[in-house]
Amino acid sequence: MHPTIAAWLESSPKQLDEIYRTASAGNIPTGDTAGTAILAGKGQVTQWVAKLAAWLFWRGKIFDMFADDGEKGILVNKVSWYSVSLIVAKVYRQNSWLDGAPCIVIDYASTSLLARKIRDEIREVEPGVWLGNVWWGKTHILNFALSQKTVQG
């Protein structure tokens, strides 16, 4: 796990919101990324739950930015310990629901019956490392992190 992401597992939701607010949208990820669920709380239990979630369910996202300018595309989520590619989403730039500033949106509304109420937003906090918010409808439900496979730390 990337050291920055490991530190986020020790952060409160308020601290994560502040990190997100101070980041710019940055680059849209390309290719394979590793994912980490970030649950509220601190310490060993939070890290254990994040690792368990990755092992059992969600392992990251694979981005395919097909527009000529690299600003629009799709992604698939890697699910289960076998990293099965499931749950497609559209990827584009738009303003964040958290603070109204630009972010990268991962939109499942028109691509997934299972996840149609989910909207992810990410910002690049440092090269190859993104902090994300997960929304269920208009309710913020949790945070997550992505790291480019080449900058795992």
Backbone bond lengths (Angstrom), bond angles and torsions (degrees), N, CA, C in turn:
res aa  C-N    CA-C-N  psi(-1)  N-CA   C-N-CA  omega(-1)  CA-C   N-CA-C  phi
1 M - - - 1.446 - - 1.539 108.75 -
2 H 1.315 115.62 138.60 1.457 121.11 179.01 1.538 109.26 -61.96
3 P 1.341 118.62 138.46 1.469 121.28 -177.07 1.531 114.32 -58.39
4 T 1.324 117.78 -36.15 1.467 120.08 177.87 1.520 110.25 -62.91
5 I 1.323 116.60 -42.56 1.463 120.66 -179.99 1.522 110.31 -67.29
6 A 1.314 117.78 -40.30 1.469 120.76 176.59 1.531 110.25 -57.95
7 A 1.328 117.44 -39.61 1.468 120.93 178.24 1.525 111.14 -65.97
8 W 1.337 117.22 -35.48 1.467 119.83 179.04 1.521 111.93 -63.91
9 L 1.317 117.54 -27.64 1.464 120.24 178.35 1.526 111.28 -65.23
10 E 1.322 117.01 -17.66 1.467 122.47 178.13 1.531 111.97 -95.45
11 S 1.323 117.62 0.66 1.464 122.13 -174.07 1.518 111.82 -93.60
12 S 1.325 115.14 151.91 1.467 121.09 174.99 1.529 108.90 -80.97
13 P 1.336 117.71 162.39 1.466 119.47 175.46 1.533 112.48 -56.30
14 K 1.320 117.20 -37.56 1.467 120.72 178.87 1.531 110.64 -64.22
15 Q 1.322 117.16 -41.96 1.469 121.04 177.95 1.529 110.98 -64.74
16 L 1.334 117.25 -40.71 1.467 120.81 178.50 1.521 110.62 -63.96
17 D 1.335 116.95 -41.13 1.466 120.15 177.04 1.526 110.79 -60.22
18 E 1.316 117.43 -40.28 1.466 121.09 -179.94 1.531 110.97 -66.70
19 I 1.323 117.08 -41.89 1.471 120.82 176.59 1.526 109.63 -60.10
20 Y 1.336 116.51 -44.96 1.463 122.14 179.90 1.530 110.39 -62.07
21 R 1.323 116.78 -46.12 1.471 120.84 -178.12 1.527 112.69 -61.90
22 T 1.319 117.76 -34.52 1.468 120.21 -176.84 1.529 113.19 -83.80
23 A 1.323 117.68 -10.97 1.469 121.27 179.88 1.527 110.37 -86.63
24 S 1.322 116.08 154.00 1.466 120.63 171.57 1.527 107.91 -92.13
25 A 1.318 115.93 167.17 1.468 118.98 179.34 1.525 110.39 -58.01
26 G 1.313 116.89 -41.65 1.459 120.43 177.73 1.513 112.97 71.91
27 N 1.307 115.00 -159.45 1.463 121.83 -178.79 1.519 111.03 -81.14
28 I 1.320 115.51 145.46 1.459 120.16 171.83 1.527 107.19 -77.09
29 P 1.334 117.39 132.16 1.470 118.71 178.88 1.524 111.45 -59.45
30 T 1.306 116.21 153.97 1.459 121.74 173.01 1.517 108.37 -128.67
31 G 1.315 115.29 143.93 1.455 119.73 177.36 1.512 113.21 71.54
32 D 1.316 114.70 -148.18 1.459 123.53 -171.47 1.528 111.58 -83.87
33 T 1.330 116.55 130.86 1.460 121.68 174.55 1.520 109.71 -126.21
34 A 1.315 115.48 149.13 1.463 121.65 173.88 1.519 107.97 -90.86
35 G 1.330 116.62 140.55 1.454 120.97 -178.62 1.513 112.79 -116.95
36 T 1.334 114.89 147.66 1.459 122.07 176.06 1.518 108.56 -135.21
37 A 1.330 117.41 123.52 1.461 121.37 172.88 1.520 107.94 -74.60
38 I 1.332 116.50 137.59 1.463 121.10 178.76 1.519 107.69 -118.07
39 L 1.312 115.65 112.55 1.454 121.78 -179.21 1.515 109.38 -102.26
40 A 1.334 116.32 151.86 1.466 119.76 178.81 1.519 110.04 -61.20
41 G 1.301 115.78 138.37 1.458 120.41 178.85 1.507 110.76 129.90
42 K 1.316 115.10 173.30 1.457 120.11 -177.72 1.512 110.14 -132.80
43 G 1.309 114.69 161.06 1.447 120.52 169.02 1.508 115.41 92.82
44 Q 1.321 113.98 -167.17 1.456 122.79 -174.12 1.525 112.65 -61.41
45 V 1.327 117.73 -37.12 1.466 120.18 -178.50 1.520 110.26 -63.30
46 T 1.333 117.26 -44.20 1.464 120.87 179.27 1.520 110.71 -61.50
47 Q 1.320 117.59 -44.19 1.463 120.49 178.60 1.524 110.81 -64.52
48 W 1.316 117.14 -39.91 1.460 120.78 179.41 1.527 110.65 -64.16
49 V 1.345 117.25 -43.96 1.468 120.91 179.55 1.527 110.28 -63.66
50 A 1.335 118.26 -41.25 1.471 121.40 178.55 1.523 110.79 -61.65
51 K 1.319 117.01 -42.84 1.468 120.41 179.06 1.524 111.27 -68.10
52 L 1.327 117.22 -39.18 1.462 121.06 177.86 1.526 110.64 -64.11
53 A 1.342 116.82 -42.84 1.469 120.80 178.34 1.520 110.55 -60.25
54 A 1.331 116.79 -41.88 1.467 120.56 178.80 1.518 111.02 -66.17
55 W 1.302 116.76 -41.54 1.467 120.14 -177.38 1.529 111.48 -69.15
56 L 1.329 117.22 -40.72 1.462 120.68 -175.45 1.519 114.08 -88.33
57 F 1.319 117.29 -34.24 1.458 116.84 -169.31 1.520 114.10 -129.13
58 W 1.309 119.42 -71.80 1.465 121.39 -168.49 1.516 110.88 -111.08
59 R 1.340 116.81 126.27 1.470 121.51 -174.93 1.521 113.66 -113.11
60 G 1.341 117.79 -10.45 1.457 120.38 -179.45 1.510 111.44 143.64
61 K 1.327 115.86 -161.65 1.462 122.07 -176.39 1.528 109.33 -138.14
62 I 1.328 115.09 150.98 1.462 121.63 174.66 1.526 107.12 -117.18
63 F 1.334 116.28 118.15 1.461 122.67 -175.89 1.525 110.49 -97.27
64 D 1.347 115.93 137.26 1.460 123.09 174.31 1.525 107.01 -128.67
65 M 1.321 116.23 96.34 1.457 121.74 -177.36 1.528 108.44 -92.62
66 F 1.336 116.15 95.22 1.460 120.94 -170.19 1.521 114.40 -92.30
67 A 1.320 119.55 -13.44 1.466 120.52 179.03 1.529 109.13 -67.01
68 D 1.324 116.29 148.26 1.469 120.79 -178.27 1.525 112.76 -55.84
69 D 1.337 116.40 -34.85 1.463 119.48 -178.94 1.529 113.02 -87.69
70 G 1.335 117.46 -1.18 1.460 121.29 178.88 1.514 114.11 72.62
71 E 1.339 117.18 15.38 1.461 121.38 -174.66 1.525 113.98 -102.59
72 K 1.309 118.73 -6.48 1.463 121.77 178.61 1.512 108.50 -139.00
73 G 1.317 114.78 149.16 1.453 119.16 178.95 1.510 111.08 178.57
74 I 1.309 114.71 -156.91 1.458 121.40 178.54 1.530 108.45 -134.55
75 L 1.308 114.50 169.12 1.454 119.80 171.39 1.513 108.49 -144.32
76 V 1.309 115.03 163.24 1.463 121.90 169.16 1.522 107.15 -127.02
77 N 1.314 115.37 145.75 1.458 121.43 176.97 1.513 109.71 -86.61
78 K 1.329 115.59 142.93 1.466 121.47 174.95 1.525 106.83 -93.61
79 V 1.329 115.29 119.40 1.456 120.90 -172.96 1.519 110.21 -120.76
80 S 1.301 117.45 140.43 1.467 128.90 176.23 1.512 111.63 77.50
81 W 1.309 115.79 169.23 1.463 120.48 -178.77 1.519 111.77 -64.67
82 Y 1.336 118.11 -12.64 1.462 121.49 176.41 1.525 112.14 -91.34
83 S 1.338 117.43 -1.42 1.472 123.36 -177.84 1.526 112.14 54.29
84 V 1.323 116.27 45.99 1.456 122.10 176.44 1.530 108.31 -66.27
85 S 1.328 117.62 136.01 1.463 122.06 -179.90 1.521 109.75 -84.67
86 L 1.322 116.18 112.18 1.462 123.04 -179.27 1.527 109.91 -140.97
87 I 1.293 116.02 162.63 1.458 125.49 172.54 1.536 110.93 63.08
88 V 1.307 114.61 92.84 1.464 123.77 -178.11 1.529 109.76 -84.67
89 A 1.327 116.78 148.24 1.467 122.19 176.11 1.521 109.97 -143.39
90 K 1.327 115.48 154.76 1.465 121.32 171.13 1.523 108.69 -84.51
91 V 1.328 116.16 148.42 1.466 121.95 179.80 1.527 108.20 -125.97
92 Y 1.327 116.23 130.47 1.461 121.72 179.00 1.529 109.01 -163.49
93 R 1.325 116.12 173.33 1.468 121.10 177.77 1.528 109.80 -97.13
94 Q 1.327 114.15 142.27 1.461 121.11 177.41 1.529 107.02 -164.30
95 N 1.313 117.64 172.43 1.458 119.96 177.50 1.523 110.92 -78.14
96 S 1.321 115.11 145.22 1.461 122.53 -177.93 1.521 111.59 -72.99
97 W 1.314 115.81 145.37 1.456 120.58 173.06 1.530 110.60 -74.05
98 L 1.313 117.99 -20.71 1.465 120.88 -178.44 1.526 111.90 -73.32
99 D 1.345 116.89 -46.35 1.467 118.98 -174.06 1.530 114.70 -137.54
100 G 1.320 118.37 2.16 1.457 121.28 177.56 1.516 115.74 78.76
101 A 1.329 117.99 -0.22 1.467 122.27 179.08 1.533 109.85 -90.65
102 P 1.342 118.16 161.16 1.468 120.55 -177.95 1.529 113.10 -59.00
103 C 1.324 114.20 144.39 1.463 121.71 176.36 1.529 108.27 -151.67
104 I 1.296 115.94 177.15 1.461 122.77 173.76 1.523 106.70 -101.61
105 V 1.326 116.10 122.81 1.464 121.74 -176.81 1.519 109.87 -99.93
106 I 1.318 115.39 137.70 1.461 123.53 173.10 1.523 104.94 -116.35
107 D 1.335 116.12 107.20 1.463 123.20 -166.17 1.526 110.94 -113.49
108 Y 1.314 116.03 117.42 1.464 122.12 -178.27 1.532 112.98 -98.49
109 A 1.336 118.32 -2.42 1.464 122.58 -169.99 1.529 113.89 -54.95
110 S 1.320 118.02 -41.52 1.467 120.00 -175.73 1.526 113.35 -107.51
111 T 1.327 117.15 4.92 1.468 119.37 -174.89 1.517 114.11 -118.78
112 S 1.330 117.87 -13.08 1.458 119.58 -174.33 1.522 111.36 -144.32
113 L 1.308 116.60 118.89 1.458 120.65 174.96 1.527 110.15 -64.35
114 L 1.312 116.36 -40.87 1.460 122.13 -178.17 1.530 112.58 -65.53
115 A 1.324 117.47 -39.17 1.471 121.09 -172.95 1.525 112.95 -115.37
116 R 1.302 119.04 20.96 1.466 120.88 -171.79 1.528 114.32 -62.00
117 K 1.332 118.68 -22.46 1.465 120.86 178.51 1.528 112.60 -88.40
118 I 1.327 116.99 -0.68 1.463 120.58 -176.34 1.528 110.90 -97.00
119 R 1.305 114.46 137.34 1.471 122.70 172.86 1.526 106.10 -132.86
120 D 1.314 115.89 124.92 1.458 121.22 173.83 1.519 108.18 -102.61
121 E 1.322 115.89 145.95 1.455 122.11 173.45 1.521 107.43 -129.64
122 I 1.330 116.82 136.69 1.462 120.19 178.42 1.520 110.81 -131.44
123 R 1.337 114.06 154.06 1.462 122.74 170.86 1.521 107.94 -136.85
124 E 1.334 114.85 143.75 1.462 120.64 -179.60 1.534 108.95 -83.85
125 V 1.310 116.39 112.29 1.459 122.29 -176.45 1.524 111.41 -84.12
126 E 1.306 115.99 -34.99 1.467 122.68 172.39 1.519 105.97 -149.37
127 P 1.328 118.76 163.66 1.467 119.11 -175.77 1.536 112.50 -52.31
128 G 1.323 114.59 121.50 1.457 120.60 177.10 1.510 116.03 79.40
129 V 1.348 117.84 10.08 1.471 121.83 179.95 1.528 108.81 -133.96
130 W 1.340 116.18 123.20 1.457 122.38 -176.89 1.522 110.48 -120.39
131 L 1.333 115.72 142.10 1.461 122.57 171.63 1.513 107.07 -106.21
132 G 1.331 116.07 135.37 1.450 119.92 -176.10 1.513 114.07 -127.71
133 N 1.328 114.17 157.50 1.459 123.74 173.20 1.514 108.10 -116.59
134 V 1.314 116.48 140.85 1.463 121.73 174.61 1.524 107.46 -110.46
135 W 1.325 115.03 128.45 1.463 122.08 178.34 1.521 109.06 -113.45
136 W 1.320 116.84 135.99 1.467 123.53 170.72 1.517 104.37 -110.64
137 G 1.338 116.82 107.13 1.455 119.11 -168.12 1.521 107.19 63.45
138 K 1.316 117.48 -125.37 1.473 121.74 177.33 1.532 111.85 -104.71
139 T 1.337 117.17 14.77 1.463 121.25 -179.43 1.524 110.59 -103.32
140 H 1.323 116.04 124.64 1.469 121.49 176.80 1.524 107.71 -74.44
141 I 1.360 117.05 122.48 1.466 119.03 -174.70 1.523 114.37 -111.42
142 L 1.324 119.33 -26.58 1.462 120.42 177.21 1.512 110.32 -171.30
143 N 1.326 114.40 173.31 1.465 121.68 176.53 1.520 109.42 -112.79
144 F 1.322 115.03 163.25 1.461 120.81 174.66 1.519 108.17 -151.65
145 A 1.307 115.29 167.29 1.459 120.99 177.55 1.513 109.32 -131.15
146 L 1.313 115.41 149.85 1.459 122.66 173.04 1.521 108.17 -126.02
147 S 1.318 115.81 145.41 1.462 119.84 172.00 1.518 108.80 -136.85
148 Q 1.324 114.38 137.37 1.458 120.11 176.57 1.517 107.72 -63.34
149 K 1.309 117.27 139.30 1.466 121.32 -176.45 1.528 112.48 -55.36
150 T 1.324 118.22 -27.60 1.469 120.77 -177.56 1.525 113.25 -80.99
151 V 1.351 118.37 -9.67 1.469 120.75 -178.64 1.527 111.44 -124.20
152 Q 1.306 117.26 41.06 1.460 121.24 -176.89 1.522 113.38 -63.48
153 G 1.295 118.78 -22.67 1.458 120.65 177.22 1.495 114.38 94.70
